Amino acid sequence: MDLDDLLLKTSRTFALAIPLLPEPTRAAVGVAYLLFRIADTFEDATAWPRTQRIEALERFVEVLQLPSAQQRAQAEKLVAWSFTTPPVEHAGYLELLQQTPAVLQHLTTLAPRVREVILAHTVRTAEGMAQVVSRADERGNLQLTSTRDLQSYCYIVAGIVGELLTEVFLHDCASLADDAAKLRGHMLAFGEGLQLINILKDAGDDARDGRVYLPRTVARAEIFALASADLDGGNQYVQALQAGGAPRGYLAFCGLSLALAFKALSTLEVQGSGAKVSRDDVGRLFEGLHHELDVGARLDLKALASRPHPA
């Protein structure tokens, strides 16, 4: 199984960002992302009713909790069951779903503590997703009704990712120990901010698929303010990594994701739902981030994202 190939087929942003990480963190984060994407595919299974989505998530949790020697056979059964009626049309997601046994096999090559962290957090997310789906109607259509609902959802699908990344970073980089409290203080904002940007960006497509994450009773400006505050917290997260002597790859990985999110937020504010950061801007941010790292500057991803495009 080629992790990088699966990343390219399932994520634009993370396919750029994960290869920036050094090993062994790169492999751990790659496997974790793919496991979360499998859970997300079950949650967003537009071809399935609510009950089947919940059953898939519950069966996935059962597979994750098995001893590694038993996982492959049960994962193969889960895949076969899932393809009786493929859950989505996205070719990359379907290929990843078929590769579930191989992803789990790759997980066994990681350090025991890292494997434990990834499994525990993936289980928490899949269980949380099942709870969210249970609130939908029979066809799986979902409408969040408050800011609290929105933040709870963001925690399940992204705040937990912030926790996972932080535990993996602390495991793989001993120099970060003194800054662990700062990292843990901002890790939820880091995850929530990135997810809010995705929700704002994909609101139209999600609504067509029956998923309305933006509460109708909450003003758009309030959601943008929440996203902006979270991204500011994410900025402090990256600065804590830098202060703790994190490897360049950690800063590039988190910094690229965050710079793109800051740029996406400003683009969405001007152009509205569905607006995307241009390829030119992606390239500019990528080059600008590496220039900052080359010269040893204190990273400020908000400032980097707001710089005017050169003529």
C-alpha positions in Angstrom: 0.0 0.0 0.0 1.3 3.5 -1.0 0.3 6.0 1.8 1.2 9.0 -0.3 -0.9 7.7 -3.2 -3.9 7.3 -1.0 -3.4 10.7 0.5 -3.4 12.3 -3.0 -6.6 10.5 -3.8 -8.4 11.6 -0.6 -7.1 15.0 0.5 -5.7 18.0 -1.3 -4.4 19.8 1.7 -3.0 16.8 3.7 -1.4 15.4 0.6 0.7 18.5 0.6 1.3 18.8 4.3 1.9 15.3 5.6 5.0 14.6 3.4 6.6 17.7 5.1 6.8 15.7 8.4 10.0 13.8 9.3 9.8 10.1 10.0 8.6 8.4 12.1 5.9 11.1 12.6 5.1 11.3 8.9 4.0 7.6 8.8 2.0 7.9 12.0 0.1 11.0 10.9 -0.5 9.5 7.5 -2.0 6.3 8.9 -4.0 8.4 11.4 -5.4 10.6 8.7 -6.5 7.6 6.6 -8.2 5.9 9.5 -10.1 9.1 10.3 -11.0 9.4 6.6 -12.4 5.9 6.7 -14.6 6.9 9.6 -15.6 10.1 7.8 -16.6 8.1 4.7 -19.0 6.0 6.8 -20.4 9.1 8.5 -21.0 10.9 5.2 -22.2 7.8 3.3 -24.8 9.5 1.1 -25.9 6.2 -0.4 -26.8 4.8 3.0 -29.7 5.5 5.4 -28.9 6.6 9.0 -29.1 3.0 10.5 -26.5 1.7 8.1 -24.1 4.5 8.7 -24.3 3.9 12.4 -23.8 0.2 12.0 -20.7 0.8 9.8 -19.2 3.1 12.4 -19.9 0.6 15.2 -18.4 -2.2 13.2 -15.4 -0.1 12.5 -14.9 0.6 16.2 -15.2 -3.2 16.9 -12.4 -3.9 14.3 -10.2 -1.2 15.8 -10.5 -2.6 19.3 -9.5 -6.2 18.3 -6.0 -7.5 18.8 -3.9 -6.7 15.8 -3.6 -10.3 14.8 -7.4 -10.5 14.4 -8.0 -7.1 12.7 -7.3 -8.0 9.1 -9.9 -10.8 8.7 -12.6 -8.7 10.4 -11.6 -5.6 8.4 -12.0 -7.6 5.2 -15.5 -8.6 6.3 -16.3 -5.0 7.0 -15.1 -3.9 3.5 -17.1 -6.7 1.8 -20.2 -5.7 3.8 -19.7 -2.0 2.9 -19.4 -2.7 -0.8 -22.8 -4.5 -1.0 -24.0 -0.9 -1.6 -21.0 1.4 -1.9 -21.4 4.2 0.6 -20.2 7.1 -1.7 -19.3 7.8 -5.3 -15.9 9.4 -4.6 -13.4 7.0 -6.2 -10.6 7.9 -3.9 -12.7 7.3 -0.8 -13.8 3.9 -2.1 -10.3 2.9 -2.9 -9.2 3.8 0.6 -12.1 1.8 2.1 -10.9 -1.2 0.1 -7.5 -0.7 1.6 -8.7 -0.7 5.2 -6.9 -4.0 6.1 -3.7 -2.6 4.6 -4.0 0.6 6.6 -4.5 -1.3 9.8 -1.5 -3.5 8.9 0.6 -0.4 8.4 -0.5 0.7 11.9 1.2 -2.3 13.4 4.6 -1.1 12.2 4.4 2.1 14.4 5.8 2.4 17.9 3.5 0.8 20.5 2.6 4.0 22.3 1.9 5.8 19.0 -0.3 3.0 17.8 -2.2 3.1 21.1 -2.8 6.8 20.7 -4.0 6.6 17.2 -6.4 3.7 17.9 -7.8 5.4 21.0 -8.5 8.7 19.3 -9.9 7.0 16.1 -12.3 5.0 18.3 -13.4 8.2 20.1 -14.0 10.0 16.8 -15.9 7.1 15.2 -18.1 6.7 18.3 -18.8 10.5 18.3 -19.7 10.4 14.7 -22.2 7.6 15.3 -23.8 9.8 18.0 -24.0 12.7 15.5 -25.5 10.5 12.8 -28.1 9.2 15.4 -29.5 12.7 15.5 -30.2 12.8 11.8 -33.5 11.7 10.1 -33.9 8.2 8.6 -32.2 9.2 5.3 -29.2 10.7 7.2 -30.1 14.4 6.8 -28.7 16.4 9.6 -29.2 20.0 10.8 -27.2 21.4 13.7 -29.1 24.0 15.6 -26.7 26.0 17.8 -23.1 27.2 18.2 -22.7 24.6 20.9 -23.8 21.8 18.6 -21.4 23.1 16.0 -18.5 23.2 18.4 -19.3 19.8 19.7 -19.3 18.4 16.2 -16.0 20.1 15.4 -14.4 18.6 18.5 -15.5 15.1 17.5 -14.1 15.3 14.0 -11.1 17.8 14.4 -10.5 18.7 18.1 -9.6 15.1 18.7 -7.2 15.3 15.8 -5.5 18.2 17.6 -5.2 16.0 20.6 -3.8 13.1 18.6 -1.2 15.2 16.8 -0.1 16.7 20.1 0.4 13.3 21.7 2.3 12.0 18.7 4.5 15.2 18.5 5.3 14.9 22.2 6.2 11.2 21.9 8.4 11.7 18.9 10.1 15.0 20.0 11.5 15.0 23.5 12.4 18.7 23.4 8.7 19.7 23.4 8.1 18.4 26.9 8.6 21.8 28.5 6.0 23.3 26.2 3.5 20.5 26.5 1.1 22.7 28.6 1.1 25.4 25.9 0.5 22.9 23.2 -2.4 21.3 25.0 -3.8 24.7 25.8 -4.2 25.5 22.0 -4.6 22.1 20.4 -8.4 22.2 20.4 -8.6 25.6 18.8 -6.1 24.5 16.2 -8.3 21.5 15.2 -11.6 23.4 15.5 -10.4 26.3 13.4 -9.4 24.1 10.5 -12.7 22.3 10.6 -14.8 25.4 10.7 -13.0 26.6 7.6 -13.9 23.3 5.9 -17.5 23.7 7.0 -17.8 27.3 5.7 -16.1 26.3 2.5 -18.2 23.2 1.8 -21.5 24.5 3.1 -23.2 24.4 -0.2 -22.1 20.8 -1.1 -22.9 19.6 2.4 -26.4 21.0 2.3 -27.0 19.2 -1.1 -26.0 16.0 0.6 -28.3 16.6 3.5 -25.8 17.9 6.0 -26.3 21.4 7.4 -23.6 22.1 10.0 -24.1 25.9 10.1 -27.0 26.6 12.5 -29.7 28.8 10.7 -30.2 30.8 13.9 -26.6 31.8 14.2 -25.4 34.9 12.3 -22.7 34.2 9.6 -20.5 36.9 11.2 -20.6 35.0 14.5 -19.3 31.8 12.8 -16.5 33.8 11.1 -15.6 35.4 14.4 -15.3 31.9 16.1 -13.2 30.6 13.2 -10.9 33.6 13.4 -10.4 33.2 17.1 -9.7 29.5 16.7 -7.1 30.2 14.0 -5.5 32.7 16.3 -5.2 29.9 18.8 -3.8 27.7 16.1 -1.2 30.4 15.4 -0.1 30.2 19.1 0.0 26.4 18.8 2.5 26.6 16.0 4.5 29.2 17.9 4.7 26.9 20.9 6.0 24.2 18.7 8.6 26.5 17.4 9.6 27.7 20.9 10.0 24.1 22.0 12.5 23.3 19.2 10.1 21.2 17.1 11.6 19.8 13.9 11.2 22.0 10.8 8.8 19.4 9.4 6.4 19.9 12.3 6.4 23.6 11.7 6.0 23.2 7.9 3.1 20.7 8.4 1.1 22.7 10.9 2.1 26.0 9.4 1.0 25.2 5.8 -2.4 23.9 7.1 -2.9 27.0 9.2 -1.7 29.5 6.6 -4.1 28.0 4.0 -6.9 28.2 6.6 -6.2 31.9 7.3 -6.2 32.6 3.5 -9.4 30.6 3.0 -11.1 32.5 5.8 -10.4 35.9 4.1 -11.4 34.5 0.7 -14.7 33.1 2.1 -15.5 36.4 3.8 -15.2 38.2 0.4 -16.5 35.6 -2.0 -18.9 33.5 0.1 -19.4 29.7 0.5 -17.7 27.6 -2.1 -14.7 29.9 -2.6 -11.4 28.3 -2.7 -7.8 29.4 -2.3 -6.2 29.6 -5.7 -3.3 27.4 -6.8 -1.2 30.5 -7.1 -1.9 31.4 -3.5 -1.2 27.9 -2.4 2.2 28.0 -4.1 2.9 31.5 -2.7 2.1 30.4 0.9 4.2 27.3 0.5 7.2 29.3 -0.7 6.6 32.0 1.9 6.5 29.5 4.8 9.7 27.8 3.7 11.4 31.2 3.4 10.4 32.1 7.0 11.8 28.7 8.1 15.0 29.2 6.1 15.7 32.6 7.8 14.7 31.4 11.3 11.9 34.0 11.6 9.2 33.7 14.4 6.3 32.2 12.5 3.1 34.2 12.2 0.8 32.4 9.8 -1.9 35.0 10.0 0.6 37.7 8.8 2.0 35.3 6.1 -1.5 34.6 4.7 -2.4 38.3 4.6 0.6 39.5 2.6 -0.4 40.9 -0.8 0.3 38.8 -3.8 3.4 40.2 -5.6 2.7 41.9 -8.9 
